Amino acid sequence: MYLIRDVFRCKPGKARTVAEKFNRTIPSMEAQDGFRNCRVLVDFVADYWTVVLQAEVEELSAFEAHMASFSARPEVKEALEGYLELVEAGHREIYRVVQPPPQRSAPARRKRTRAREAR
């Protein structure tokens, strides 16, 4: 699995508008491209006016197919109209997800919590 992050540095005061535009593209990404856990992030402690469009995809081939067709979709064209005038710069980050260890069962967590409380 891969995590893909498109990071945009927006013009001053334009991050909210860019985030709203990207949020409107998420249904298309999930339904037509097989992306999951799509979300839009904005800076909290980062460079000012930063917006990140993040998604997960099983295979990079799905991302390549997405890149070939995404911007041609009518609903995406409409959602992203004019966004380039709102952005100063950007870059893409692609990470391979290393699966975390399996979650402990709820009874095991409760047992450990009770043991701590008894101390």
C-alpha positions as CSV (number, residue, x, y, z in Angstrom):
1,M,0.0,0.0,0.0
2,Y,1.2,3.5,-0.7
3,L,0.4,6.9,0.9
4,I,0.4,9.8,-1.6
5,R,0.5,13.4,-0.5
6,D,0.2,16.3,-2.8
7,V,1.5,19.3,-0.8
8,F,0.6,22.8,-2.0
9,R,1.9,26.2,-0.8
10,C,-1.0,28.6,-1.4
11,K,-0.9,32.3,-1.8
12,P,-1.6,34.2,1.4
13,G,-5.2,33.8,2.6
14,K,-6.1,31.2,-0.1
15,A,-5.6,27.9,1.7
16,R,-9.3,27.6,2.7
17,T,-10.5,28.0,-0.9
18,V,-8.0,25.5,-2.1
19,A,-8.9,23.0,0.6
20,E,-12.6,23.3,-0.3
21,K,-11.8,22.7,-4.0
22,F,-9.8,19.6,-3.1
23,N,-12.5,18.3,-0.8
24,R,-14.9,18.3,-3.8
25,T,-12.6,16.0,-5.7
26,I,-12.5,13.2,-3.1
27,P,-15.7,11.4,-4.1
28,S,-14.3,11.0,-7.6
29,M,-10.9,9.8,-6.3
30,E,-12.5,7.2,-4.1
31,A,-15.2,6.0,-6.5
32,Q,-13.3,6.0,-9.8
33,D,-9.7,5.5,-8.8
34,G,-10.0,3.1,-5.8
35,F,-8.2,5.6,-3.5
36,R,-9.0,5.2,0.3
37,N,-8.7,7.3,3.3
38,C,-8.7,10.5,1.2
39,R,-8.5,13.7,3.2
40,V,-7.5,17.3,3.0
41,L,-5.1,18.7,5.6
42,V,-4.2,22.3,6.3
43,D,-1.2,23.6,8.2
44,F,-1.3,23.9,12.0
45,V,2.4,23.9,12.7
46,A,3.9,24.1,9.2
47,D,4.6,26.7,6.5
48,Y,1.8,29.1,6.4
49,W,-1.0,28.5,3.9
50,T,-0.1,24.8,3.3
51,V,-2.8,22.4,2.0
52,V,-2.2,18.7,1.6
53,L,-4.4,16.3,-0.4
54,Q,-3.6,12.8,1.0
55,A,-4.8,9.4,-0.1
56,E,-3.9,5.7,0.1
57,V,-3.7,3.3,-2.9
58,E,-2.9,-0.4,-3.0
59,E,-0.7,-0.2,-6.2
60,L,1.2,2.5,-7.9
61,S,-0.4,1.4,-11.2
62,A,-3.7,2.7,-9.8
63,F,-2.1,6.0,-9.1
64,E,-0.7,6.1,-12.7
65,A,-4.2,5.4,-14.1
66,H,-5.6,8.2,-11.9
67,M,-3.0,10.7,-13.2
68,A,-4.0,9.8,-16.8
69,S,-7.7,10.4,-16.3
70,F,-8.4,12.6,-13.2
71,S,-8.1,16.1,-14.7
72,A,-10.2,15.2,-17.7
73,R,-13.3,14.4,-15.6
74,P,-16.0,17.0,-15.8
75,E,-16.7,17.0,-12.1
76,V,-13.0,17.5,-11.3
77,K,-12.6,20.2,-13.9
78,E,-15.4,22.1,-12.3
79,A,-14.2,21.6,-8.7
80,L,-10.6,22.6,-9.5
81,E,-11.4,25.5,-11.8
82,G,-9.0,28.4,-11.0
83,Y,-7.0,26.6,-8.3
84,L,-3.7,27.3,-10.1
85,E,-4.1,31.0,-9.5
86,L,-4.4,30.3,-5.7
87,V,-1.2,28.2,-5.5
88,E,2.5,29.4,-5.4
89,A,4.2,26.0,-5.4
90,G,3.8,22.3,-4.6
91,H,5.3,18.9,-4.6
92,R,4.3,15.3,-4.3
93,E,5.4,12.7,-1.7
94,I,4.8,9.0,-2.1
95,Y,5.4,6.6,0.8
96,R,5.2,2.8,1.0
97,V,3.2,2.0,4.0
98,V,4.8,-0.5,6.5
99,Q,2.0,-2.3,8.2
100,P,1.8,-1.8,11.9
101,P,1.7,-4.8,14.3
102,P,-1.8,-6.3,14.8
103,Q,-4.0,-4.6,17.3
104,R,-4.5,-6.2,20.7
105,S,-8.0,-7.4,21.5
106,A,-10.2,-5.3,23.6
107,P,-10.2,-7.8,26.6
108,A,-6.3,-7.7,26.6
109,R,-6.4,-3.9,26.7
110,R,-8.9,-3.8,29.5
111,K,-7.0,-6.4,31.5
112,R,-3.8,-4.3,31.2
113,T,-5.7,-1.1,32.1
114,R,-7.2,-2.7,35.2
115,A,-3.7,-3.9,36.3
116,R,-2.4,-0.4,36.1
117,E,-5.4,1.0,38.0
118,A,-4.8,-1.5,40.8
119,R,-1.3,-0.2,41.4
